[in-house]
Amino acid sequence: MRSRMRVSTDRRRGAGRDGFRVGRREVLTGSVGTGALLALPNLNLGSHPAANRHAADSSGTLGQYTFIYGTPDLGNDPAGSLAAASYPAPKTASKVSTTAITMSARTSIPVAVNLAATPVSSPDQAVTAVATVEMTRDGATVKLVLLDPATAKVARQGSVTLAGVPADANILVTPVFAPDSEIVSVVLAITKPVTRRPVHKVHPLTGKPVPRLATTWRSQHALAYFDQRTGAMTGPFYLDDEPSLALSTAAASGSELLLWTTREPQPGDPAAVRAQASLSRLSVFPLGSGKARLSVPAPAPWPGGEPVATLPSGDIARLVRGSGVQVCSVSTGDVTELTVAAFSQVRSRPSAVTMQIRPDGTAFLTKPGSGVAVIADPAEEFRTRAEIQFPPPASPLGAPWTKAVLSAEGETMYVLGPAGSGGLSAYEVSSGKLTASYTEGYHYYGLHQMPDGTLLAVQPQNPRLAFFAPDLSPLGVTDTDLYVSAIF
């Protein structure tokens, strides 16, 4: 075990106008901390002992790029940057030589800035979608760009114009891929100011009242559809759901889009409406249509971007409350509530939860705050096939949300190391036993496995990116100006 000491490079965000800190709405409108996307070349593991059997698919995926999404440091180039990595010398002759793994000539490729949403990858990882919003004199132009991870270049792109949207509106964009379909659904949450009035707010430092404008905002949703074959984009189709909460959840089957929304309660609502205010609605739209085929009340909780996945049956699974799965029938809208037994234990520590459908149809679910991951079978009401328990990491909550990953063959699970020691750990899925661990005192807060088998761990300070071989031997570290939020 090695120990290192590093001076913290944390730079806190300063106060905004009038001494108040920058608000969430300013961030969303792009005035500060706008999202950026970098393309990082996969490492060439070459003759590394673990390279061949851990690579995802040596016939087609090696040599692809990995996309890194995040918020740039204030005062830096909005595209961010990556420095060359230096790799630690091997401890024994059996280890791979430093010349076999080279990144000194490779740099990241700035791909996009001012993104309107977190990028989304297609189910087969063939393309990654990014969205931008540009305010124009006539309204707002929403552009959807599909990136090819083999080249980090644009594969297809299209745009749609939202006419009459004021310049100070907020537009949240959610691309939704559908398995076995070339149609990408685009869910748009449009929030516009409706009234403004002067108010006084106490300054946090001086205690004196400061005049400010209070704004009432109102949201509605719209749909658009992008055809990957032709590059054509249809819409927008405005939904009759104003006023609604901007946050929603969406998923798609091969032929239909499922959208969970919640009406925003209003002060003047009659008693009959107030009684239903807490209910969300589930609407099912045929792909390409702005008219719902059916719309039914949906059970709690309110939608807010929780994990959803399309099952091999075509139904949609929604991971809710960190302990259960709601399986929604696409044909009828009926919802079946299922419990994940391993997640039922209540812990006071908040935790991220993730759900991923694997190629064999099983689901990989993680709850790092409780120190548990399971492989479940959706065809058997999410019956647990394998359960792996591990010490909770120091950062079980927050982006990047992925704290544990499965190897391509599904035999090994990699997870952030224990809160006491940090680093990374590897477990055999079949037995749940710890097979390897590595730590040098760093606590990582996100983990990703690149197509060639390389593990990429993220930490808050530079060097933010650390690379490991599948046997957890360290490959090197590198800096980036991005506060990393997601890796694809």
C-alpha distance (Angstrom), angle and dihedral (degrees) to the residues before:
residue distance angle dihedral
M1 . . .
R2 3.76 . .
S3 3.79 127.3 .
R4 3.77 126.4 -153.6
M5 3.79 133.7 -179.6
R6 3.77 119.7 -146.9
V7 3.78 129.9 -177.7
S8 3.77 111.3 -117.9
T9 3.79 114.6 -108.6
D10 3.78 94.7 -168.0
R11 3.80 111.8 143.8
R12 3.75 114.6 -169.6
R13 3.77 120.5 -142.3
G14 3.74 114.0 -105.2
A15 3.76 130.1 -127.8
G16 3.74 120.7 -79.4
R17 3.78 130.7 -137.4
D18 3.81 116.6 -33.9
G19 3.80 89.3 16.3
F20 3.81 93.7 -72.2
R21 3.77 119.8 127.7
V22 3.78 118.7 -106.0
G23 3.80 109.8 -84.0
R24 3.78 129.7 -130.9
R25 3.79 91.4 -111.7
E26 3.81 91.4 57.6
V27 3.78 89.2 52.1
L28 3.81 91.9 50.2
T29 3.80 92.9 49.5
G30 3.78 91.0 54.7
S31 3.80 101.3 -109.2
V32 3.79 92.7 125.1
G33 3.77 138.7 5.9
T34 3.80 96.3 14.0
G35 3.77 115.8 -178.6
A36 3.79 121.8 -95.9
L37 3.79 132.7 -170.5
L38 3.80 127.6 -146.1
A39 3.80 129.1 -171.3
L40 3.79 113.5 -139.1
P41 3.82 118.3 -166.2
N42 3.79 114.9 -125.1
L43 3.77 114.3 -109.4
N44 3.78 118.5 -108.1
L45 3.79 103.0 -124.8
G46 3.79 88.8 -171.3
S47 3.81 109.9 175.1
H48 3.80 96.2 -2.8
P49 3.83 107.6 144.7
A50 3.82 93.7 -122.7
A51 3.79 98.5 39.3
N52 3.79 103.2 94.1
R53 3.78 101.6 45.4
H54 3.83 94.5 43.0
A55 3.79 99.2 46.0
A56 3.78 112.5 110.5
D57 3.79 96.1 -131.4
S58 3.76 119.9 -17.0
S59 3.79 91.4 -164.2
G60 3.75 98.9 63.6
T61 3.80 119.5 -3.9
L62 3.80 103.4 57.2
G63 3.76 113.8 104.0
Q64 3.82 94.5 29.9
Y65 3.78 123.4 133.3
T66 3.77 126.2 -109.3
F67 3.80 114.8 -140.8
I68 3.80 118.9 -137.1
Y69 3.79 117.4 -161.2
G70 3.78 126.6 -168.3
T71 3.79 150.6 114.2
P72 3.82 117.9 -72.6
D73 3.78 122.2 -123.2
L74 3.79 111.6 -98.9
G75 3.78 111.4 -96.1
N76 3.80 94.9 22.3
D77 3.77 132.1 105.7
P78 3.83 104.9 -73.2
A79 3.80 90.2 -130.5
G80 3.81 93.0 59.9
S81 3.79 123.7 -146.2
L82 3.78 142.3 -122.4
A83 3.79 124.2 -142.5
A84 3.81 124.2 -146.4
A85 3.79 114.9 -86.6
S86 3.79 124.7 -122.2
Y87 3.78 114.8 -150.9
P88 3.81 125.5 -144.1
A89 3.78 115.0 -111.8
P90 3.83 115.3 -102.1
K91 3.79 116.3 -98.8
T92 3.80 96.0 -142.1
A93 3.78 137.3 22.9
S94 3.81 89.8 -109.8
K95 3.78 90.2 64.9
V96 3.78 119.9 90.3
S97 3.78 114.1 -87.9
T98 3.79 118.8 -112.1
T99 3.79 90.9 -116.2
A100 3.81 91.6 59.9
I101 3.79 91.6 66.8
T102 3.77 113.8 45.9
M103 3.77 130.0 171.6
S104 3.79 99.4 151.9
A105 3.81 91.4 102.5
R106 3.81 94.3 43.3
T107 3.78 125.4 85.2
S108 3.76 132.7 174.6
I109 3.78 119.5 -95.3
P110 3.82 116.3 -129.8
V111 3.80 102.8 -130.2
A112 3.79 109.1 172.1
V113 3.79 143.0 -9.6
N114 3.82 135.8 -168.3
L115 3.79 91.5 39.4
A116 3.79 118.5 -176.9
A117 3.81 95.7 -148.4
T118 3.77 143.7 7.1
P119 3.83 109.7 -77.0
V120 3.81 118.3 -104.3
S121 3.81 127.3 -148.8
S122 3.80 123.9 -145.1
P123 3.83 116.7 -109.9
D124 3.82 91.1 -103.8
Q125 3.85 91.9 45.0
A126 3.83 89.0 -123.4
V127 3.82 94.5 128.5
T128 3.80 138.8 11.9
A129 3.80 120.6 -143.5
V130 3.81 123.4 -142.8
A131 3.79 126.4 -179.5
T132 3.79 133.7 -155.7
V133 3.80 132.3 -174.5
E134 3.81 122.4 -148.9
M135 3.78 119.7 -171.5
T136 3.81 111.8 -139.2
R137 3.79 136.5 178.5
D138 3.79 90.4 -96.2
G139 3.82 97.5 44.7
A140 3.78 131.8 -78.0
T141 3.80 131.4 -32.2
V142 3.79 116.2 -148.4
K143 3.80 113.6 -160.5
L144 3.79 123.8 -165.7
V145 3.81 117.1 -161.9
L146 3.81 124.9 -171.3
L147 3.82 113.6 -152.2
D148 3.79 124.7 -155.0
P149 3.83 108.5 -135.3
A150 3.81 90.4 -155.2
T151 3.81 91.6 65.5
A152 3.84 105.4 10.8
K153 3.81 86.3 -127.1
V154 3.79 133.4 121.6
A155 3.80 113.5 -81.8
R156 3.82 98.1 177.4
Q157 3.77 137.0 -11.9
G158 3.76 139.1 -176.5
S159 3.79 140.2 168.1
V160 3.78 142.3 -151.6
T161 3.80 129.6 -161.1
L162 3.81 124.0 -133.5
A163 3.80 101.9 -153.6
G164 3.78 120.7 -146.8
V165 3.80 96.6 14.1
P166 3.84 109.1 145.9
A167 3.80 119.1 -119.3
D168 3.82 93.0 -113.2
A169 3.81 95.2 53.0
N170 3.80 121.7 118.2
I171 3.79 118.9 -131.6
L172 3.80 121.7 -168.8
V173 3.80 114.9 -164.9
T174 3.82 124.8 -156.6
P175 3.83 117.5 -175.9
V176 3.82 113.1 -157.6
F177 3.81 122.6 -163.8
A178 3.79 120.5 -153.8
P179 3.82 120.5 -147.8
D180 3.82 112.8 -117.1
S181 3.81 92.1 9.5
E182 3.80 133.7 99.9
I183 3.81 91.2 -150.3
V184 3.81 117.6 101.8
S185 3.80 113.5 -161.1
V186 3.80 117.8 -144.9
V187 3.81 117.5 -156.8
L188 3.80 113.1 -159.8
A189 3.81 123.2 -163.1
I190 3.81 107.2 -163.8
T191 3.81 116.4 -165.6
K192 3.80 116.6 -172.5
P193 3.82 132.7 179.3
V194 3.80 113.0 -111.6
T195 3.84 104.3 173.5
R196 3.79 137.1 13.1
R197 3.78 129.8 -166.7
P198 3.84 134.6 171.8
V199 3.81 118.0 -104.4
H200 3.79 136.4 166.2
K201 3.79 122.5 -121.2
V202 3.80 125.4 -170.0
H203 3.80 113.2 -112.8
P204 3.85 108.9 -120.1
L205 3.84 93.2 -135.2
T206 3.81 107.3 32.4
G207 3.79 99.2 30.8
K208 3.81 90.3 -135.8
P209 3.81 122.3 130.2
V210 3.79 114.3 -102.9
P211 3.82 120.6 -159.7
R212 3.78 113.3 -121.3
L213 3.78 139.2 161.6
A214 3.80 118.2 -107.7
T215 3.80 112.4 -150.6
T216 3.78 129.0 -161.3
W217 3.80 111.9 -146.4
R218 3.79 129.2 -162.0
S219 3.80 127.8 -166.1
Q220 3.77 136.8 -156.4
H221 3.80 133.7 168.7
A222 3.77 133.9 -120.8
L223 3.81 133.8 -175.5
A224 3.79 133.0 -140.0
Y225 3.80 130.8 175.7
F226 3.82 129.7 -145.3
D227 3.81 121.9 -158.0
Q228 3.81 110.1 -147.0
R229 3.81 91.7 -160.8
T230 3.81 98.1 57.0
G231 3.80 103.9 17.0
A232 3.81 89.5 -124.7
M233 3.81 119.0 145.2
T234 3.81 121.3 -158.8
G235 3.78 128.5 -163.3
P236 2.90 155.5 -8.2
F237 3.80 97.0 -140.5
Y238 3.81 108.2 -175.1
L239 3.79 115.5 -145.4
D240 3.79 122.2 -139.3
D241 3.81 93.8 -124.5
E242 3.83 104.0 109.0
P243 2.99 121.3 165.0
S244 3.78 97.2 38.4
L245 3.78 136.8 137.4
A246 3.79 111.5 -91.7
L247 3.79 93.6 -133.0
S248 3.77 114.4 86.9
T249 3.79 140.9 155.7
A250 3.79 124.9 -128.0
A251 3.79 138.4 -178.4
A252 3.80 135.1 164.2
S253 3.75 138.5 -144.4
G254 3.78 122.9 -158.9
S255 3.80 92.4 -77.0
E256 3.81 110.1 13.5
L257 3.80 142.3 51.7
L258 3.81 120.2 -136.4
L259 3.80 116.4 -155.7
W260 3.80 127.6 -173.5
T261 3.83 114.5 -160.3
T262 3.81 136.5 164.9
R263 3.79 127.6 -144.4
E264 3.80 112.9 -126.1
P265 3.82 111.5 -121.6
Q266 3.83 114.1 -119.9
P267 3.83 128.3 -150.7
G268 3.81 92.3 -121.9
D269 3.80 96.9 49.7
P270 3.83 114.0 133.0
A271 3.79 118.2 -120.7
A272 3.80 93.5 -100.2
V273 3.82 91.1 56.3
R274 3.81 93.6 43.3
A275 3.79 89.2 55.8
Q276 3.80 89.4 60.4
A277 3.80 97.1 38.5
S278 3.79 94.8 102.4
L279 3.80 93.6 56.0
S280 3.78 119.9 98.9
R281 3.79 122.9 -153.0
L282 3.76 130.3 -129.5
S283 3.80 114.4 -150.1
V284 3.80 125.7 -173.2
F285 3.81 118.3 -152.4
P286 3.80 126.3 -174.0
L287 3.81 106.6 -121.1
G288 3.80 108.1 -90.3
S289 3.81 95.0 23.0
G290 3.78 132.6 106.2
K291 3.81 93.6 -161.1
A292 3.78 118.4 86.1
R293 3.79 116.5 -125.4
L294 3.79 88.0 -153.1
S295 3.79 137.3 -3.1
V296 3.80 122.2 -166.3
P297 3.81 137.9 166.3
A298 3.79 111.8 -87.5
P299 3.80 125.8 -145.9
A300 3.81 120.4 -111.9
P301 2.94 145.9 -54.9
W302 3.78 108.0 73.1
P303 3.80 113.3 -112.6
G304 3.78 117.1 -100.7
G305 3.77 110.8 153.6
E306 3.81 95.9 -67.9
P307 3.84 117.1 165.5
V308 3.81 113.9 -73.3
A309 3.78 130.4 173.9
T310 3.77 138.2 -176.3
L311 3.80 110.7 -121.5
P312 3.82 124.9 -142.4
S313 3.83 87.2 -107.0
G314 3.81 90.1 60.8
D315 3.81 93.4 -111.8
I316 3.81 121.0 120.7
A317 3.81 125.7 -116.3
R318 3.79 119.7 -153.8
L319 3.81 119.4 -166.6
V320 3.82 107.0 -144.4
R321 3.81 137.6 -178.6
G322 3.79 89.3 0.2
S323 3.78 90.6 -87.1
G324 3.79 112.0 65.1
V325 3.78 146.4 36.9
Q326 3.79 127.4 -129.6
V327 3.81 111.3 -154.4
C328 3.79 110.9 -158.0
S329 3.78 122.4 -158.6
V330 3.80 109.6 -133.2
S331 3.81 92.3 -154.6
T332 3.82 98.8 51.0
G333 3.81 107.6 13.0
D334 3.81 90.3 -124.4
V335 3.80 113.8 150.7
T336 3.80 125.2 -146.3
E337 3.81 116.9 -160.5
L338 3.81 115.4 -142.9
T339 3.79 129.8 179.8
V340 3.79 125.3 -136.3
A341 3.80 99.2 -144.8
A342 3.80 94.6 -157.2
F343 3.82 89.9 56.4
S344 3.82 96.3 48.0
Q345 3.79 96.0 90.3
V346 3.82 109.5 101.3
R347 3.79 115.3 -132.0
S348 3.79 125.7 -174.8
R349 3.79 90.6 -138.2
P350 3.83 113.6 87.3
S351 3.77 115.9 -125.5
A352 3.76 141.8 -169.4
V353 3.79 115.0 -118.5
T354 3.78 125.3 -157.1
M355 3.80 136.3 -172.8
Q356 3.78 126.6 -166.6
I357 3.80 129.1 176.3
R358 3.80 111.0 -136.1
P359 3.83 126.1 -145.7
D360 3.81 91.2 -102.6
G361 3.82 91.0 57.7
T362 3.80 97.3 -105.7
A363 3.80 122.7 121.7
F364 3.81 126.3 -122.4
L365 3.82 110.4 -151.2
T366 3.79 126.9 -179.0
K367 3.80 135.1 -169.6
P368 3.82 105.7 176.8
G369 3.82 95.3 178.8
S370 3.80 88.0 64.7
G371 3.80 92.6 38.9
V372 3.80 95.8 -121.3
A373 3.80 140.1 117.1
V374 3.79 128.3 178.2
I375 3.77 140.2 -169.1
A376 3.80 107.0 -141.7
D377 3.79 134.2 -175.4
P378 3.84 113.0 -128.0
A379 3.81 89.9 -167.0
E380 3.82 88.4 64.4
E381 3.83 99.3 44.8
F382 3.81 91.3 -84.1
R383 3.79 93.8 -57.9
T384 3.82 110.1 -176.3
R385 3.79 113.5 -108.7
A386 3.80 97.1 174.0
E387 3.80 133.8 8.5
I388 3.82 125.5 -163.7
Q389 3.79 121.1 -168.8
F390 3.79 122.9 -163.9
P391 3.84 139.6 163.3
P392 3.83 109.4 -83.0
P393 3.81 113.4 -105.7
A394 3.79 124.3 -122.2
S395 3.83 91.7 -105.5
P396 3.83 109.3 40.1
L397 3.82 91.9 152.6
G398 3.78 134.2 54.1
A399 3.78 138.5 44.2
P400 2.93 131.0 -13.8
W401 3.81 83.8 50.5
T402 3.80 95.0 -163.2
K403 3.82 110.1 92.2
A404 3.82 97.1 157.3
V405 3.81 133.7 35.9
L406 3.80 137.1 -172.7
S407 3.78 122.6 -129.2
A408 3.80 115.3 -113.2
E409 3.81 93.2 -101.7
G410 3.83 91.3 46.4
E411 3.79 95.5 -123.9
T412 3.82 99.0 110.4
M413 3.79 133.1 44.8
Y414 3.80 119.8 -156.8
V415 3.80 119.1 -159.1
L416 3.79 140.3 169.5
G417 3.81 111.5 -85.5
P418 3.83 125.7 -104.7
A419 3.80 121.3 -68.9
G420 3.78 90.2 -112.5
S421 3.79 98.6 55.4
G422 3.81 109.3 13.1
G423 3.78 121.5 -157.7
L424 3.80 122.9 100.4
S425 3.81 135.5 -58.7
A426 3.80 134.2 -159.8
Y427 3.83 125.8 -151.2
E428 3.79 132.7 -169.6
V429 3.80 106.0 -120.0
S430 3.81 97.1 -149.4
S431 3.81 95.0 54.0
G432 3.80 102.7 20.3
K433 3.82 89.8 -130.5
L434 3.79 124.9 145.4
T435 3.82 107.8 -110.2
A436 3.83 103.0 172.6
S437 3.78 142.2 1.1
Y438 3.77 137.7 -178.2
T439 3.79 131.9 -171.0
E440 3.75 138.6 162.5
G441 3.79 96.1 173.5
Y442 3.82 99.5 -81.4
H443 3.79 121.0 128.0
Y444 3.79 111.8 -146.8
Y445 3.79 123.6 -160.0
G446 3.80 102.8 -164.1
L447 3.81 138.6 32.7
H448 3.80 134.7 -163.5
Q449 3.81 134.9 171.8
M450 3.79 115.7 -141.0
P451 3.82 119.9 -142.2
D452 3.81 92.8 -101.1
G453 3.82 91.0 56.5
T454 3.81 97.3 -100.0
L455 3.81 114.4 141.3
L456 3.81 116.7 -135.6
A457 3.81 116.5 -160.8
V458 3.81 124.1 -171.4
Q459 3.80 128.6 -147.7
P460 3.84 130.6 -177.6
Q461 3.83 98.8 -113.6
N462 3.77 131.7 47.6
P463 2.92 127.8 -55.2
R464 3.82 77.2 53.0
L465 3.82 97.2 168.0
A466 3.80 123.0 61.6
F467 3.82 124.4 -179.0
F468 3.80 126.4 -150.3
A469 3.78 134.7 -179.1
P470 3.83 117.5 -122.1
D471 3.83 88.9 -97.6
L472 3.87 87.1 57.2
S473 3.81 94.2 -110.6
P474 3.84 107.5 147.0
L475 3.80 117.3 -109.0
G476 3.78 101.9 -179.2
V477 3.79 148.2 -69.8
T478 3.78 134.9 -111.7
D479 3.79 139.8 -174.4
T480 3.77 130.3 -117.6
D481 3.79 133.3 -179.0
L482 3.82 90.1 -137.6
Y483 3.76 126.1 98.2
V484 3.80 91.4 -137.1
S485 3.82 116.0 -128.2
A486 3.80 103.0 165.5
I487 3.80 142.3 1.4
F488 3.80 126.0 -150.7
